């Protein structure tokens, strides 16, 4: 029998509309519907609580280009909220893994490009030392991890708008799973933050045999 080692936790975070969409139907890259709510205290505190225990950021290529093009400019920006600046500094300084089949090398510091299926890449990351692996708003990555039952903590900010169409986060056919609500907060403009932890079946000594 071998000893059970604690694996790294995979934490996913994404913003959803009240009708369950993560992007508008006409322009998936237009996130203007998010902005009035993303700057609320509840949304900023939500993100801070997620990145502080994390030591790796995991992103798809499109989100990497957006996040790493914008967030470094927030550092030392006049009037920047300290929580925004804290996240920006963390994102620059932490190890980043970008999943891409088109990038040959990363144009960002402390970044590794990986061309593997999402679940396989996460299995490799779990085998390394470190804190949480934080998936930042990359819907395709989160959807693949949910389908593979590889998400340990599901973090959502829900904004009180109907997009009326567009892609949904939760597809039919996901593995049956039970989740427990760990934290929930409501804030300005009806912004809601939710954090769910995956309930895993009890560990058996037979698993170590």
C-alpha positions as CSV (number, residue, x, y, z in Angstrom):
1,X,0.0,0.0,0.0
2,X,1.2,3.5,-0.9
3,X,0.6,6.6,1.1
4,X,-2.1,9.0,-0.3
5,X,-0.5,12.3,-1.2
6,X,-2.5,15.5,-1.3
7,X,-3.0,16.7,-4.9
8,X,-3.1,20.3,-6.0
9,X,-6.6,21.8,-6.1
10,X,-8.0,22.9,-9.5
11,X,-10.1,26.1,-9.1
12,X,-12.1,27.6,-12.0
13,X,-13.5,31.1,-12.1
14,X,-15.9,32.6,-14.6
15,X,-18.6,35.3,-14.8
16,X,-22.1,34.2,-15.9
17,X,-25.2,36.1,-16.8
18,X,-28.4,35.3,-15.0
19,X,-29.5,33.1,-17.9
20,X,-26.3,31.0,-17.7
21,X,-24.3,32.5,-20.5
22,X,-20.6,33.4,-20.4
23,X,-20.6,35.5,-23.6
24,X,-23.0,37.5,-25.7
25,X,-24.4,35.8,-28.8
26,X,-23.3,38.4,-31.4
27,X,-19.7,39.0,-30.2
28,X,-18.2,36.5,-27.8
29,X,-15.2,38.8,-27.2
30,X,-17.3,41.7,-26.1
31,X,-17.3,41.7,-22.3
32,X,-18.9,45.1,-21.9
33,X,-21.8,43.5,-20.1
34,X,-19.4,42.3,-17.4
35,X,-17.8,45.7,-16.6
36,X,-20.5,47.4,-14.4
37,X,-20.4,44.4,-12.1
38,X,-16.7,43.3,-12.2
39,X,-15.7,46.5,-10.4
40,X,-18.0,45.9,-7.4
41,X,-16.6,45.1,-4.0
42,X,-18.1,41.6,-4.0
43,X,-16.5,40.8,-7.4
44,X,-13.1,42.2,-6.4
45,X,-13.1,40.4,-3.1
46,X,-14.2,37.2,-4.8
47,X,-11.2,37.2,-7.2
48,X,-8.8,38.2,-4.4
49,X,-9.8,35.2,-2.3
50,X,-9.2,32.9,-5.3
51,X,-5.7,34.1,-6.4
52,X,-4.2,34.4,-3.0
53,X,-3.8,30.6,-2.4
54,X,-3.0,30.0,-6.1
55,X,0.5,29.6,-7.5
56,X,-0.3,28.7,-11.1
57,X,-2.6,30.4,-13.6
58,X,-4.0,28.2,-16.3
59,X,-5.5,30.0,-19.4
60,X,-6.5,29.3,-23.0
61,X,-4.7,31.3,-25.7
62,X,-7.5,33.8,-26.3
63,X,-7.9,34.6,-22.6
64,X,-4.1,34.7,-22.1
65,X,-3.8,37.4,-24.8
66,X,-6.6,39.4,-23.2
67,X,-5.6,39.0,-19.6
68,X,-1.8,39.4,-20.1
69,X,-2.4,42.3,-22.5
70,X,-4.5,44.3,-20.0
71,X,-3.6,43.4,-16.4
72,X,0.1,44.4,-16.4
73,X,-1.0,48.0,-17.3
74,X,-3.0,48.2,-14.0
75,X,0.2,48.0,-11.9
76,X,0.9,51.5,-10.6
77,X,-2.0,52.9,-12.6
78,X,-3.3,56.2,-11.1
79,X,-6.4,55.5,-9.0
80,X,-6.2,51.7,-9.4
81,X,-8.1,49.8,-6.7
82,X,-5.5,48.0,-4.5
83,X,-7.3,44.6,-5.1
84,X,-7.0,45.1,-8.9
85,X,-3.3,46.0,-8.6
86,X,-2.7,43.0,-6.3
87,X,-4.2,40.6,-8.8
88,X,-2.2,42.2,-11.6
89,X,1.1,41.8,-9.8
90,X,0.2,38.2,-8.9
91,X,-0.6,37.5,-12.6
92,X,2.7,38.9,-13.8
93,X,4.8,37.1,-11.1
94,X,3.1,33.7,-10.9
95,X,3.7,30.7,-13.1
96,X,1.4,30.7,-16.1
97,X,0.4,27.8,-18.3
98,X,-1.2,28.6,-21.6
99,X,-3.0,25.8,-23.5
100,X,-2.5,26.3,-27.3
101,X,-1.9,24.4,-30.4
102,X,-0.9,27.5,-32.4
103,X,1.6,29.3,-30.2
104,X,5.2,28.1,-30.6
105,X,6.5,30.1,-27.7
106,X,5.1,32.4,-25.0
107,X,5.5,36.2,-25.5
108,X,5.0,36.6,-21.7
109,X,7.4,36.0,-18.8
110,X,7.0,33.0,-16.5
111,X,4.8,31.3,-19.0
112,X,4.8,27.8,-20.5
113,X,2.9,26.9,-23.6
114,X,1.4,23.4,-23.5
115,X,-0.1,21.6,-26.5
116,X,-2.0,18.8,-24.8
117,X,-5.6,17.9,-24.0
118,X,-6.8,20.0,-21.0
119,X,-7.3,17.0,-18.6
120,X,-3.8,15.7,-19.4
121,X,-2.2,19.0,-18.9
122,X,-4.0,19.4,-15.5
123,X,-2.9,15.9,-14.5
124,X,0.7,16.9,-15.1
125,X,0.3,20.1,-13.1
126,X,-1.3,18.2,-10.2
127,X,1.8,16.0,-10.0
128,X,4.0,19.1,-9.3
129,X,4.4,21.0,-6.0
130,X,2.5,24.2,-5.5
131,X,-0.7,25.8,-4.4
132,X,-4.0,26.1,-6.3
133,X,-4.2,25.9,-10.1
134,X,-6.5,28.8,-11.0
135,X,-8.3,28.7,-14.3
136,X,-9.1,32.3,-15.2
137,X,-12.3,32.7,-17.2
138,X,-11.2,30.4,-20.1
139,X,-14.6,28.8,-20.9
140,X,-13.2,26.1,-23.2
141,X,-10.7,25.0,-20.5
142,X,-13.4,25.0,-17.8
143,X,-15.9,23.1,-19.9
144,X,-13.3,20.4,-20.7
145,X,-12.3,20.1,-17.0
146,X,-16.0,19.8,-15.9
147,X,-16.5,17.1,-18.5
148,X,-13.5,15.3,-17.2
149,X,-14.6,15.8,-13.5
150,X,-11.3,17.6,-12.8
151,X,-12.6,20.7,-11.0
152,X,-12.3,20.8,-7.2
153,X,-13.6,24.3,-6.7
154,X,-16.1,26.0,-9.0
155,X,-16.2,29.8,-8.5
156,X,-18.8,31.9,-10.2
157,X,-19.8,35.6,-10.3
158,X,-23.4,35.9,-11.4
159,X,-24.5,39.2,-12.9
160,X,-28.2,40.2,-13.1
161,X,-28.5,40.5,-16.9
162,X,-30.1,38.2,-19.5
163,X,-27.9,37.9,-22.6
164,X,-30.7,36.2,-24.4
165,X,-28.4,33.8,-26.3
166,X,-24.8,32.9,-26.6
167,X,-22.8,29.9,-25.2
168,X,-23.6,28.3,-21.9
169,X,-21.0,27.0,-19.4
170,X,-22.9,23.8,-18.4
171,X,-23.4,21.4,-21.3
172,X,-25.7,18.4,-21.2
173,X,-23.9,15.1,-20.4
174,X,-21.6,16.4,-17.6
175,X,-20.7,13.7,-15.1
176,X,-23.1,13.4,-12.2
177,X,-21.5,15.3,-9.3
178,X,-22.4,16.7,-5.9
179,X,-21.2,20.1,-4.8
180,X,-21.3,22.0,-1.5
181,X,-21.7,25.8,-1.3
182,X,-18.6,27.1,0.5
183,X,-19.2,30.8,0.3
184,X,-21.8,33.1,-1.1
185,X,-22.0,36.9,-1.1
186,X,-24.3,39.5,-2.7
187,X,-23.2,43.0,-3.5
188,X,-23.8,46.2,-5.4
189,X,-26.1,46.1,-8.5
190,X,-27.2,42.5,-7.6
191,X,-23.8,41.0,-8.1
192,X,-23.5,37.5,-6.6
193,X,-20.4,35.5,-5.9
194,X,-20.7,31.8,-5.4
195,X,-18.0,29.2,-4.5
196,X,-18.8,25.5,-4.7
197,X,-16.5,22.6,-3.7
198,X,-16.7,19.2,-5.3
199,X,-17.9,16.5,-2.9
200,X,-15.6,13.5,-3.5
201,X,-16.6,10.0,-2.5
202,X,-15.0,8.8,0.8
203,X,-11.4,7.6,0.3
204,X,-11.0,3.8,0.7
205,X,-7.9,2.0,1.8
206,X,-8.4,-0.3,-1.2
207,X,-7.5,2.7,-3.4
208,X,-4.0,2.6,-2.0
209,X,-3.5,-1.1,-2.5
